[in-house]
Amino acid sequence: SQQGEEDPQALSIQEGENATMNCSYKTSINNLQWYRQNSGRGLVHLILIRSNEREKHSGRLRVTLDTSKKSSSLLITASRAADTASYFCATDAGNQFYFGTGTSLTVIP
Amino acid sequence: NAGVTQTPKFQVLKTGQSMTLQCAQDMNHEYMSWYRQDPGMGLRLIHYSVGAGITDQGEVPNGYNVSRSTTEDFPLRLLSAAPSQTSVYFCASSSDSPWETQYFGPGTRLLVL
């Protein structure tokens, strides 16, 4: 069964606005990662947050992790048209690795 | 560095045929994985390897075989293709642990008729 669920499934914003997407998962994890996938391409690793961390930043990305609620959020600030892609959370549960269903982000120029 | 490469890019098979999807990486990564991506379901782990000669099953291993004779190569074999195996297949590699900071190949789109 799928470990992660993301919402919203799709998000459309204007360039310059912030985009927030959420991920919920089911079991204990070692870390949670976010990946980006441009249409028809392979995935690109964005950021990793470990289970003992609550917040992490990388450039315009901010990730939070709440292990008590088994949830994470990805914030992209000052979005650009080039950020248009699908975003997936992924959980490392030690002996298995699960991707969420993804959020499709469209940034309108 | 070419990173992670996959061949072929696209393949059409008939039910019952067998084939091998190739994956190679030139980053000397210890860990490699195979995923399939179906619409609305995200990626699901098929098999993974923690080093040459060592493989293990993921979430959806049935119908697929793998082997890892070298660090660089991790082929995925479909023994008898079924329409349910129509999907996009991605290979990935990583250096620090099986699934931390994975580098993905461009994918193989497989259609089974």
Interface residues (C-beta under 8 A of the other chain):
Chain A: Q2 G4 N31 Q33 Y35 G40 R41 G42 L43 V44 H45 L48 F88 A90 D92 Q96 F97 Y98 F99 G100 T101 G102
Chain B: V4 S33 Y35 G40 M41 G42 L43 R44 L45 Y48 G58 E59 F90 A92 S97 P98 W99 E100 T101 Q102 Y103 F104 G105 P106 G107
